[in-house]
Amino acid sequence: MKKYLLMSLALTVCSAGNGIMANPIDGNAALEIAKDFYMSKLNTAGRAADAAGLNFEIVYDSNDDNSSSVLKTKSKNTDPTYYVINAGGDNGYVIVAGDDEAETILGYTLDGRVDTDNIPANMLSWLEFYDSEIADLRSQTPARGMVVGELTDQADQYTNVIYPLLRDTKWNQDAPYNAQCPTYNGRSTYVGCVATAIGQIIYYNRYPTQPEGSVNYTTDAPYNINVRANFDNVTFDYDKMLPNYDTTPGTAEQQAEVAKLLFNVGAAARMNYGTDASGTNDYNLYRGLTQNFGYSESLRIINRCNTSLADWHAAIQGELALNRPVYHTGSGDGGHAFVCDGYDGAGMYHFNWGWGGISDGYFRLTSLNPRTQGIGGNTRGYDHIQSILVNLVPAGENDEKAPTELCIVYSDYSVQDKSEGLMINKTSTGRTENATLTFGAMTSGGYSFTGFVGALLLNENGETVTELTRTMIGSLEPGYMRGGITLSFNIPTSVADGTYRLRLGYMETSRISEGWHLMNSFYAAPAEFIVNVTSSGITYNSLGAANLTASDLEVPEHVYQNRNSQFKVKFQNQGDAYYSYLGVVIMDSDNTSNQQLNGLNVVGFMRNGDEIEVTVNATITLQPGQYTVYPVYDANVNIEDPSLRALGDVSATINVEASNSNPNLELMPFDDGSTTLNIQSGNGFTSKFNVRVRNNGEYFSGNLRFRLNNVMNMTNYAYGYAEIGAGETVDVEMSGELMLEPGTYTGSIGYQVNNAYLPITGTYTVIVSAFSGLDTTTGDSGVKVYPSPAADFVTIEAASPIEAVELYNADGTLQMTAAGSGSTVTLNVSDLNGGLYIARVRTADSTTTHRIIKK
């Protein structure tokens, strides 16, 4: 149901792509895609036996007026933008995009089904967003020359599978869950999605058994319900609660117990109860959890817009790795709260929607995660407008109060002009003349902010040169904004001539010793100025999103007309927050005609200093001839009205050749003459291996797909990209989720032409073995590994002398070894990338494995 927010928020879902050169996916193709994907996931989960009796059916698409009266779509009378396909019974569903330029799989689950008459509002927002985004992208006419791009998503680095932590818990908002909620004119009010989401997490934690304190408040109009709760008289008996009251209604006592928990959770969160919707905000929830339900004040509210994409993924992955479900919010037409409680190891997170299990499943966390199968991951999304709770642990475990962050918002919130943010009244002054900054500020934490906001002058390395001025802000309540704040200042004459950065900082009075923290913008609005100081005067220039740079542009050696080619380029943001299109443009000699026109790719929220790699897979439709490739970006930083410009400082020349390329690919033996692949497989990582391919025909560039053939009723894929000249033999790296039981299989390769994969001559024998670094604990452990997460060092202690320690990454690759010299070994992990690692510890008494999270 609805969740009230203090500011307008929007929810990110999965990707969509521009269809200028795209091919719609029809219903038959969507069914095949769904079956193929579903079966591969079923096999990964070790549930091959469940394949019998499946009946895949499109229960509706975006054009189906009869499927659901609540679905509001904007793509009627066009090719469907998506298909929702049930697997039959309660065996799950798959959502397939209706356009091959979009991310193919938008969501899935192996359990439950989509009931078109009872779609949760949370999921409904996502479906409407899918439809809107793909329909919009089909209708857009971008500037000529844009080539579809794919972003390297930070989610791809996480390959550890985390099965849904809430497991069978599938609560709802109506009876029996709302039996103790207030009534209005004889009608029961709803529990509220906030209470349902956090209530399921509390049930998972089995904490607390008794809350404390009391509340007495009146809800907002038009209901004006007086809500009272004395928590000191309440105890929770979790053993009497059921994970699902639909499949097993339970006794009256069991129903009363869950209703008691959910009402008291809602009351503690100051729920605004209603008969149509009940809602509250993160900040009231924070107060209820820490003041009434015994959770630590280290609980932290993180807003996506105030966090880098890498840190956002890391925060969620870190919580899941510690077996902590993540309370997650976002909004489409209205606010929603739900639970992220799992990860499939391949970029999709599991969500429990709080709707009795209906539509629970795997979805992409952001719009920035296209796979590498040659399908363009073109997206438009709002992935920077979300929030999560982290460190939801009982008081006493870590009670250091989480800091309250302060961020820049519109100076006049009633206007919400995207060009606003941090503003200055003069772009140039005399050497000693004053200038004035104007901005709005909002707290982003669980409690009110009291402290200082200051104007700081930084050098080009980000170090503070001097504090220019400060002002006091008192008792700014969580989630509220204060506009029209001004700071007047001048640059002291002691500051040497040069170039500086003007930023805002904040400092809580309770944390003065920490010094200044820099303020980011809540929206993609200006947050700093470039200051040029000379003896004669000073200039102030906005960073501007146009201040993007590009590097490492990679182009194929051969490019053929009407054939797939791959380009790569890295973008660096040296300006204010950027949220719009990135890609490449291909131009002829006069830069006016014959430009490649293929689509757009959207970057979600690059902050100053961020770098993103864009991978472009495109079918080149240009006439044969010489062209120049440039990186391209949106100078307006406005996805509604882009001004696409090439970055001329980086370029590469290509020669488009006539499409007479007719490759003839063949699998080849390895150096030892064998045609056998030895692949390690295990629960929690992606298999990576090489295949050897010879091209007996003309030049080939494109995607390869590895497939296991003799897995009953199942399909398992790995993918790679190759450029192979005539007569050349190359080794191609393949990667994919091949989590199989140990055994012998047969594998074959296909190469992509348009939307199909044509077979390559030859097969490999595939021998699958279990990765010895996972799930191989033997003996009585007595081994301690700490800390986890770790930053620099990991200490391993054992009850008996340690003989050796091996550290593997999540792919099963050995990273380091250490010989034992006693019962303690210390590993220096400071140079390792962040992510999941496995420590294999061998002592005289046992061999054990231990998961380590590297920060």
ZAMARGU-4260 file (C-alpha; in steps of 0.2 Angstrom, whole numbers, plus 5000, padded with zeros to 4 digits):
<rodrens>
0) 5000/5000/5000 | 5005/5018/5001 | 5020/5024/5011 | 5021/5043/5015 | 5037/5052/5012
5) 5042/5069/5017 | 5049/5073/5000 | 5044/5066/4983 | 5053/5050/4979 | 5054/5038/4964
10) 5058/5020/4962 | 5071/5012/4951 | 5067/4996/4942 | 5075/4986/4928 | 5081/4992/4911
15) 5073/4997/4895 | 5080/5002/4878 | 5077/5013/4864 | 5070/5004/4849 | 5076/5014/4834
20) 5084/4999/4827 | 5076/4987/4839 | 5066/4971/4835 | 5050/4968/4845 | 5049/4952/4854
25) 5032/4943/4850 | 5023/4932/4862 | 5029/4915/4855 | 5047/4921/4857 | 5044/4928/4874
30) 5037/4911/4880 | 5053/4902/4873 | 5064/4915/4882 | 5054/4913/4898 | 5055/4894/4897
35) 5074/4894/4894 | 5078/4906/4908 | 5066/4898/4920 | 5073/4881/4917 | 5091/4887/4919
40) 5086/4895/4936 | 5077/4879/4941 | 5092/4869/4938 | 5103/4881/4947 | 5092/4879/4962
45) 5094/4860/4961 | 5076/4858/4958 | 5076/4848/4942 | 5062/4837/4948 | 5050/4852/4948
50) 5051/4853/4929 | 5037/4840/4927 | 5020/4847/4924 | 5025/4865/4920 | 5013/4875/4909
55) 5020/4892/4903 | 5007/4904/4899 | 5006/4923/4896 | 4994/4929/4909 | 4995/4947/4902
60) 5005/4959/4892 | 5006/4978/4892 | 4992/4978/4879 | 4980/4967/4887 | 4965/4977/4893
65) 4956/4961/4900 | 4971/4956/4910 | 4969/4968/4924 | 4959/4983/4927 | 4972/4991/4938
70) 4986/4991/4925 | 4988/5008/4918 | 4999/5007/4902 | 5004/5019/4889 | 5008/5007/4875
75) 4991/5001/4869 | 4989/4996/4851 | 5008/4994/4849 | 5019/4979/4851 | 5019/4974/4869
80) 5032/4982/4880 | 5033/4967/4892 | 5025/4950/4895 | 5021/4942/4912 | 5022/4923/4910
85) 5016/4911/4924 | 5025/4894/4924 | 5009/4885/4930 | 5001/4883/4947 | 5012/4891/4960
90) 5028/4887/4952 | 5033/4905/4949 | 5033/4917/4934 | 5045/4927/4922 | 5043/4945/4916
95) 5050/4946/4898 | 5054/4963/4890 | 5045/4965/4873 | 5060/4973/4864 | 5076/4965/4861
100) 5085/4982/4865 | 5079/4981/4883 | 5085/4970/4897 | 5078/4953/4892 | 5073/4947/4909
105) 5064/4960/4920 | 5060/4949/4935 | 5057/4931/4940 | 5053/4919/4954 | 5053/4900/4956
110) 5038/4900/4967 | 5021/4908/4968 | 5012/4916/4953 | 5005/4933/4947 | 4987/4935/4950
115) 4980/4948/4938 | 4966/4952/4950 | 4977/4955/4965 | 4993/4963/4960 | 5002/4972/4974
120) 5004/4991/4972 | 5023/4989/4974 | 5024/4978/4959 | 5011/4987/4950 | 5022/5003/4950
125) 5037/4993/4943 | 5026/4986/4929 | 5019/5003/4924 | 5037/5009/4925 | 5043/4995/4913
130) 5029/5000/4901 | 5032/5018/4902 | 5051/5017/4900 | 5051/5005/4885 | 5036/5014/4876
135) 5045/5031/4879 | 5062/5024/4872 | 5053/5017/4857 | 5046/5034/4853 | 5061/5045/4856
140) 5071/5052/4842 | 5088/5055/4849 | 5102/5065/4840 | 5109/5055/4826 | 5124/5045/4829
145) 5120/5038/4846 | 5125/5019/4848 | 5117/5009/4861 | 5129/5006/4876 | 5129/4994/4891
150) 5136/5000/4908 | 5147/4989/4919 | 5136/4988/4935 | 5144/4986/4952 | 5132/4972/4955
155) 5141/4961/4943 | 5156/4959/4955 | 5145/4951/4967 | 5143/4932/4963 | 5139/4925/4980
160) 5121/4917/4980 | 5111/4922/4995 | 5095/4913/4996 | 5080/4923/5002 | 5082/4925/5021
165) 5063/4927/5025 | 5061/4910/5016 | 5042/4906/5019 | 5037/4922/5027 | 5024/4930/5017
170) 5013/4942/5027 | 5000/4954/5021 | 4991/4970/5026 | 4973/4964/5028 | 4965/4950/5039
175) 4971/4943/5050 | 4986/4954/5050 | 4976/4970/5053 | 4964/4963/5066 | 4971/4975/5080
180) 4973/4990/5069 | 4961/5005/5072 | 4944/5005/5063 | 4936/5020/5054 | 4917/5021/5052
185) 4916/5002/5056 | 4929/4998/5043 | 4946/4990/5047 | 4961/5000/5042 | 4976/4992/5034
190) 4992/4987/5042 | 5003/4998/5030 | 5017/4992/5020 | 5030/5000/5032 | 5024/4989/5046
195) 5022/4974/5035 | 5040/4975/5029 | 5048/4979/5045 | 5037/4967/5055 | 5043/4953/5044
200) 5061/4957/5048 | 5057/4958/5066 | 5049/4941/5065 | 5065/4935/5056 | 5075/4942/5070
205) 5064/4936/5084 | 5068/4952/5093 | 5061/4961/5104 | 5050/4950/5115 | 5044/4966/5124
210) 5045/4983/5117 | 5045/4998/5129 | 5037/5015/5131 | 5021/5021/5124 | 5013/5032/5110
215) 4998/5043/5109 | 4995/5052/5093 | 4981/5057/5080 | 4982/5052/5062 | 4981/5065/5048
220) 4965/5071/5040 | 4953/5065/5034 | 4953/5050/5047 | 4959/5059/5062 | 4961/5043/5072
225) 4967/5043/5089 | 4981/5029/5091 | 4987/5024/5108 | 4998/5010/5113 | 5007/5005/5129
230) 5021/4994/5124 | 5026/4990/5142 | 5011/4979/5143 | 5015/4970/5127 | 5025/4954/5124
235) 5028/4945/5108 | 5028/4926/5106 | 5036/4922/5090 | 5033/4904/5091 | 5015/4907/5090
240) 5016/4916/5074 | 5015/4908/5057 | 5026/4912/5042 | 5010/4912/5030 | 4992/4913/5035
245) 4985/4910/5018 | 4992/4892/5016 | 4989/4888/5035 | 4976/4900/5043 | 4981/4895/5060
250) 4972/4896/5077 | 4963/4912/5084 | 4978/4913/5095 | 4991/4912/5081 | 4981/4925/5071
255) 4980/4937/5086 | 4999/4936/5089 | 5004/4942/5072 | 4991/4955/5072 | 4998/4961/5089
260) 5015/4963/5082 | 5010/4972/5067 | 4999/4985/5075 | 5012/4989/5088 | 5026/4990/5075
265) 5014/5002/5066 | 5010/5012/5081 | 5028/5014/5086 | 5031/5021/5068 | 5017/5033/5070
270) 5007/5025/5056 | 4994/5036/5047 | 4980/5023/5047 | 4967/5023/5033 | 4954/5012/5025
275) 4962/5014/5008 | 4980/5015/5013 | 4991/5017/5029 | 5008/5025/5028 | 5022/5033/5038
280) 5040/5038/5034 | 5058/5032/5037 | 5061/5044/5051 | 5046/5040/5062 | 5051/5022/5059
285) 5068/5025/5065 | 5062/5033/5081 | 5050/5019/5084 | 5063/5005/5082 | 5076/5014/5092
290) 5065/5021/5106 | 5052/5008/5108 | 5058/4992/5100 | 5076/4991/5107 | 5086/4992/5091
295) 5103/5001/5091 | 5105/5019/5088 | 5118/5014/5076 | 5104/5011/5064 | 5107/5021/5048
300) 5095/5028/5035 | 5104/5028/5018 | 5097/5038/5003 | 5103/5032/4986 | 5104/5050/4980
305) 5117/5054/4993 | 5127/5038/4990 | 5138/5032/4976 | 5132/5017/4966 | 5146/5006/4972
310) 5143/5010/4990 | 5124/5007/4987 | 5127/4989/4981 | 5141/4987/4995 | 5129/4992/5009
315) 5115/4980/5003 | 5127/4966/5000 | 5135/4969/5017 | 5119/4967/5026 | 5114/4952/5016
320) 5131/4944/5019 | 5128/4946/5038 | 5111/4937/5036 | 5101/4954/5038 | 5086/4957/5027
325) 5086/4975/5021 | 5071/4986/5023 | 5070/4995/5006 | 5059/5010/5001 | 5055/5019/4984
330) 5041/5026/4975 | 5032/5026/4958 | 5016/5035/4959 | 5016/5033/4978 | 5028/5027/4991
335) 5031/5009/4995 | 5041/4999/5008 | 5047/4981/5005 | 5061/4969/5010 | 5076/4965/5000
340) 5082/4948/5007 | 5092/4938/4994 | 5103/4939/4979 | 5104/4926/4964 | 5123/4929/4961
345) 5120/4937/4944 | 5113/4954/4947 | 5096/4951/4953 | 5090/4954/4971 | 5075/4945/4979
350) 5061/4956/4985 | 5047/4951/4997 | 5033/4964/4993 | 5023/4961/5008 | 5008/4955/4999
355) 5005/4938/5005 | 5019/4931/4994 | 5011/4937/4978 | 5024/4942/4965 | 5039/4940/4977
360) 5054/4937/4966 | 5070/4943/4959 | 5072/4960/4951 | 5086/4971/4947 | 5091/4984/4960
365) 5095/4998/4947 | 5094/5001/4929 | 5112/4999/4926 | 5115/4981/4924 | 5114/4974/4906
370) 5121/4957/4903 | 5134/4954/4890 | 5124/4944/4877 | 5124/4957/4864 | 5107/4965/4869
375) 5108/4983/4873 | 5104/4988/4890 | 5097/5005/4887 | 5088/5012/4902 | 5079/5026/4910
380) 5077/5025/4928 | 5076/5034/4945 | 5088/5023/4954 | 5095/5038/4964 | 5078/5040/4973
385) 5078/5026/4985 | 5082/5022/5004 | 5087/5008/5014 | 5090/5004/5033 | 5107/4996/5038
390) 5113/4990/5054 | 5096/4985/5061 | 5103/4976/5076 | 5098/4975/5094 | 5104/4989/5106
395) 5120/4984/5115 | 5128/4976/5100 | 5134/4992/5092 | 5127/5008/5100 | 5137/5022/5093
400) 5124/5033/5086 | 5124/5034/5067 | 5128/5051/5060 | 5114/5062/5053 | 5119/5068/5036
405) 5115/5085/5028 | 5112/5087/5010 | 5109/5101/4997 | 5091/5103/4991 | 5081/5116/4981
410) 5083/5133/4989 | 5064/5135/4985 | 5056/5118/4987 | 5040/5124/4979 | 5049/5128/4963
415) 5060/5112/4962 | 5070/5119/4947 | 5083/5107/4942 | 5095/5120/4939 | 5094/5126/4957
420) 5104/5119/4972 | 5119/5128/4978 | 5118/5145/4970 | 5129/5161/4970 | 5124/5179/4967
425) 5139/5184/4957 | 5150/5175/4944 | 5165/5187/4947 | 5170/5199/4960 | 5184/5210/4965
430) 5198/5203/4975 | 5191/5207/4992 | 5172/5209/4987 | 5159/5198/4995 | 5148/5185/4987
435) 5133/5176/4994 | 5128/5157/4992 | 5110/5152/4993 | 5104/5134/4996 | 5092/5123/5004
440) 5097/5109/5017 | 5088/5093/5022 | 5093/5080/5035 | 5096/5062/5029 | 5096/5052/5045
445) 5086/5046/5060 | 5086/5061/5071 | 5087/5080/5070 | 5102/5090/5065 | 5109/5103/5076
450) 5126/5110/5070 | 5135/5121/5058 | 5135/5123/5039 | 5150/5131/5032 | 5157/5137/5015
455) 5174/5128/5012 | 5188/5132/5000 | 5196/5116/4994 | 5212/5114/4983 | 5212/5103/4968
460) 5216/5087/4979 | 5200/5090/4989 | 5209/5096/5005 | 5202/5111/5014 | 5212/5127/5012
465) 5201/5138/5023 | 5184/5139/5030 | 5176/5155/5023 | 5161/5157/5034 | 5148/5146/5044
470) 5131/5148/5051 | 5121/5138/5064 | 5107/5127/5060 | 5096/5121/5075 | 5084/5107/5076
475) 5081/5103/5058 | 5070/5088/5060 | 5073/5072/5050 | 5067/5072/5032 | 5062/5091/5033
480) 5070/5104/5022 | 5075/5122/5026 | 5076/5133/5011 | 5083/5150/5008 | 5099/5148/5019
485) 5112/5161/5014 | 5131/5162/5017 | 5140/5178/5013 | 5159/5177/5012 | 5175/5183/5003
490) 5191/5175/4999 | 5205/5180/5011 | 5220/5189/5003 | 5231/5176/5011 | 5224/5163/4999
495) 5237/5162/4984 | 5232/5164/4966 | 5226/5148/4959 | 5211/5137/4956 | 5200/5130/4970
500) 5184/5122/4973 | 5170/5130/4984 | 5160/5117/4993 | 5147/5117/5008 | 5151/5107/5023
505) 5141/5102/5039 | 5147/5098/5056 | 5136/5091/5070 | 5138/5100/5087 | 5139/5082/5095
510) 5153/5077/5083 | 5164/5093/5082 | 5179/5082/5084 | 5176/5074/5067 | 5177/5091/5058
515) 5168/5095/5042 | 5159/5083/5031 | 5155/5088/5013 | 5137/5090/5008 | 5131/5082/4992
520) 5115/5086/4983 | 5099/5076/4986 | 5095/5079/4967 | 5106/5081/4953 | 5108/5099/4956
525) 5124/5110/4958 | 5134/5107/4973 | 5150/5116/4971 | 5159/5130/4961 | 5176/5131/4953
530) 5185/5147/4960 | 5199/5155/4950 | 5209/5168/4961 | 5220/5181/4954 | 5227/5197/4960
535) 5214/5207/4951 | 5198/5197/4955 | 5189/5181/4957 | 5178/5171/4946 | 5165/5158/4951
540) 5160/5145/4939 | 5148/5130/4941 | 5156/5113/4938 | 5142/5109/4926 | 5138/5091/4920
545) 5146/5096/4903 | 5163/5094/4912 | 5164/5075/4907 | 5179/5067/4901 | 5182/5051/4892
550) 5197/5038/4890 | 5201/5021/4885 | 5191/5021/4869 | 5192/5003/4862 | 5186/4999/4844
555) 5186/4983/4834 | 5200/4979/4822 | 5187/4975/4808 | 5169/4983/4807 | 5157/4975/4795
560) 5141/4983/4788 | 5125/4974/4796 | 5136/4965/4808 | 5138/4966/4827 | 5153/4976/4834
565) 5158/4980/4851 | 5165/4997/4858 | 5171/5001/4875 | 5174/5018/4883 | 5176/5025/4901
570) 5168/5041/4906 | 5174/5052/4921 | 5163/5065/4929 | 5173/5080/4934 | 5157/5091/4936
575) 5142/5091/4947 | 5131/5076/4948 | 5127/5068/4931 | 5111/5059/4927 | 5108/5056/4908
580) 5113/5048/4892 | 5130/5041/4888 | 5136/5031/4873 | 5146/5033/4857 | 5143/5042/4840
585) 5150/5036/4823 | 5153/5051/4811 | 5158/5052/4793 | 5172/5064/4787 | 5161/5080/4787
590) 5152/5075/4803 | 5135/5078/4795 | 5128/5062/4787 | 5128/5043/4787 | 5129/5042/4806
595) 5125/5027/4816 | 5108/5028/4824 | 5104/5015/4836 | 5098/5020/4853 | 5102/5028/4870
600) 5109/5023/4886 | 5106/5031/4903 | 5118/5033/4917 | 5110/5033/4934 | 5118/5046/4945
605) 5137/5049/4943 | 5144/5060/4956 | 5159/5071/4955 | 5174/5059/4953 | 5165/5044/4948
610) 5170/5033/4933 | 5159/5022/4923 | 5164/5010/4908 | 5151/5009/4894 | 5151/4994/4883
615) 5143/4996/4866 | 5136/4981/4856 | 5128/4987/4840 | 5124/4981/4823 | 5133/4994/4811
620) 5121/5000/4798 | 5133/5012/4790 | 5138/5012/4772 | 5156/5005/4769 | 5169/5019/4772
625) 5180/5027/4785 | 5172/5035/4800 | 5177/5042/4817 | 5170/5036/4834 | 5168/5048/4848
630) 5161/5046/4866 | 5145/5056/4868 | 5135/5063/4882 | 5121/5075/4886 | 5127/5092/4889
635) 5109/5097/4896 | 5109/5083/4909 | 5091/5082/4905 | 5083/5065/4899 | 5067/5074/4893
640) 5077/5087/4882 | 5094/5081/4879 | 5108/5090/4870 | 5119/5076/4864 | 5137/5081/4861
645) 5153/5072/4856 | 5168/5072/4867 | 5181/5077/4854 | 5197/5075/4864 | 5195/5056/4862
650) 5192/5047/4846 | 5196/5032/4835 | 5195/5029/4816 | 5186/5013/4810 | 5183/5007/4792
655) 5166/4999/4789 | 5168/4985/4777 | 5155/4978/4765 | 5145/4964/4774 | 5152/4950/4764
660) 5159/4942/4780 | 5154/4924/4781 | 5163/4916/4796 | 5165/4897/4798 | 5169/4894/4816
665) 5175/4878/4824 | 5179/4872/4841 | 5197/4867/4842 | 5207/4856/4854 | 5219/4863/4867
670) 5238/4863/4867 | 5238/4845/4874 | 5226/4839/4861 | 5211/4837/4872 | 5194/4843/4869
675) 5189/4842/4888 | 5185/4857/4899 | 5187/4855/4918 | 5175/4867/4926 | 5174/4871/4945
680) 5156/4874/4950 | 5149/4879/4967 | 5135/4888/4976 | 5140/4906/4976 | 5151/4910/4961
685) 5151/4912/4942 | 5161/4899/4933 | 5174/4906/4921 | 5184/4896/4908 | 5192/4897/4890
690) 5186/4889/4874 | 5197/4888/4858 | 5189/4894/4842 | 5196/4894/4824 | 5188/4904/4810
695) 5189/4895/4794 | 5179/4908/4785 | 5179/4927/4785 | 5181/4939/4799 | 5170/4937/4814
700) 5166/4949/4828 | 5152/4946/4841 | 5145/4936/4855 | 5147/4917/4859 | 5136/4907/4869
705) 5141/4891/4878 | 5128/4878/4881 | 5127/4862/4891 | 5118/4849/4880 | 5115/4834/4890
710) 5106/4841/4906 | 5089/4834/4906 | 5076/4847/4902 | 5088/4861/4907 | 5099/4874/4899
715) 5115/4881/4906 | 5123/4896/4897 | 5140/4905/4898 | 5144/4920/4887 | 5159/4928/4879
720) 5164/4940/4866 | 5176/4937/4852 | 5185/4945/4837 | 5192/4932/4826 | 5200/4935/4809
725) 5201/4924/4794 | 5212/4909/4798 | 5214/4914/4816 | 5212/4903/4832 | 5209/4912/4848
730) 5205/4908/4866 | 5189/4916/4872 | 5184/4918/4890 | 5167/4912/4894 | 5158/4916/4911
735) 5141/4910/4917 | 5131/4902/4931 | 5135/4884/4928 | 5131/4878/4946 | 5129/4859/4943
740) 5131/4843/4952 | 5149/4836/4949 | 5148/4825/4933 | 5152/4824/4915 | 5142/4834/4902
745) 5143/4839/4884 | 5145/4857/4879 | 5143/4866/4862 | 5145/4884/4856 | 5134/4896/4846
750) 5138/4913/4838 | 5126/4927/4838 | 5117/4933/4822 | 5104/4946/4826 | 5093/4937/4839
755) 5098/4919/4836 | 5113/4909/4840 | 5120/4898/4825 | 5130/4882/4830 | 5148/4881/4829
760) 5156/4865/4823 | 5162/4853/4837 | 5158/4849/4855 | 5168/4849/4871 | 5167/4836/4885
765) 5164/4845/4901 | 5169/4838/4918 | 5162/4848/4932 | 5170/4847/4950 | 5165/4855/4966
770) 5175/4870/4971 | 5185/4864/4986 | 5185/4881/4994 | 5166/4881/4997 | 5155/4870/5009
775) 5169/4857/5013 | 5170/4859/5031 | 5177/4843/5040 | 5181/4840/5058 | 5177/4850/5074
780) 5182/4868/5069 | 5187/4878/5083 | 5193/4891/5071 | 5189/4910/5072 | 5191/4922/5057
785) 5189/4940/5061 | 5185/4954/5057 | 5172/4952/5043 | 5170/4964/5034 | 5189/4967/5034
790) 5198/4982/5027 | 5217/4978/5029 | 5220/4962/5039 | 5211/4946/5043 | 5216/4936/5059
795) 5213/4917/5059 | 5214/4908/5076 | 5213/4890/5079 | 5213/4878/5094 | 5227/4868/5086
800) 5242/4873/5076 | 5238/4880/5059 | 5247/4871/5044 | 5241/4881/5030 | 5228/4895/5025
805) 5222/4897/5007 | 5212/4912/5002 | 5200/4911/4986 | 5190/4923/4978 | 5171/4920/4974
810) 5176/4913/4957 | 5187/4899/4965 | 5204/4908/4960 | 5217/4906/4973 | 5222/4923/4979
815) 5236/4920/4992 | 5242/4906/5004 | 5250/4907/5021 | 5260/4894/5030 | 5256/4891/5048
820) 5268/4895/5062 | 5257/4892/5077 | 5239/4894/5081 | 5237/4911/5073 | 5239/4918/5055
825) 5237/4935/5049 | 5233/4939/5031 | 5236/4956/5023 | 5220/4959/5012 | 5223/4977/5009
830) 5227/4975/4990 | 5212/4964/4987 | 5196/4971/4978 | 5180/4972/4989 | 5169/4957/4989
835) 5167/4939/4995 | 5182/4928/4998 | 5184/4910/5005 | 5197/4906/5018 | 5202/4887/5018
840) 5210/4883/5035 | 5220/4867/5037 | 5225/4861/5054 | 5231/4845/5061 | 5213/4841/5067
845) 5202/4848/5053 | 5200/4857/5037 | 5187/4871/5037 | 5181/4885/5026 | 5175/4903/5031
850) 5167/4917/5022 | 5176/4934/5022 | 5169/4950/5016 | 5182/4962/5010 | 5177/4981/5011
</rodrens>
